[in-house]
Amino acid sequence: VQLVESGGGLVQPGGSLRLSCAASGFTFSRYHMSWYRQAPGKERELVATITSVGGSTVYADSVKGRFTISRDNAKNTVYLQMNSLKPEDTAVYYCNAWRATIGNYWGQGTQVTVSS
């Protein structure tokens, strides 16, 4: 099983980034996919989730209206489009795949830094 994040980097406040997470080694379409983040000195927090069936989405209040999670089951990839970025969005962003009683997998993380 592999989850490989990409797309992180340094961006100015108000800017945008698109994170990608390429999955392999499991049946991607059957897993709920999420993005989490962890800032220095803070606990890991859920940013957004997209369900396996129907593609319903859930967002943390802090990112609603700014971030969009999506998935492409044909490419085994989940995305996080991040707009209107703020310094408080600075964190390591992790991809997660979860299916009840079957599996819970994590990527290695990608750094997002929002600074002028």
Order of alpha helices (4+ residues) and beta strands (2+ residues): beta-beta-beta-beta-beta-beta-beta-beta-beta-beta-beta
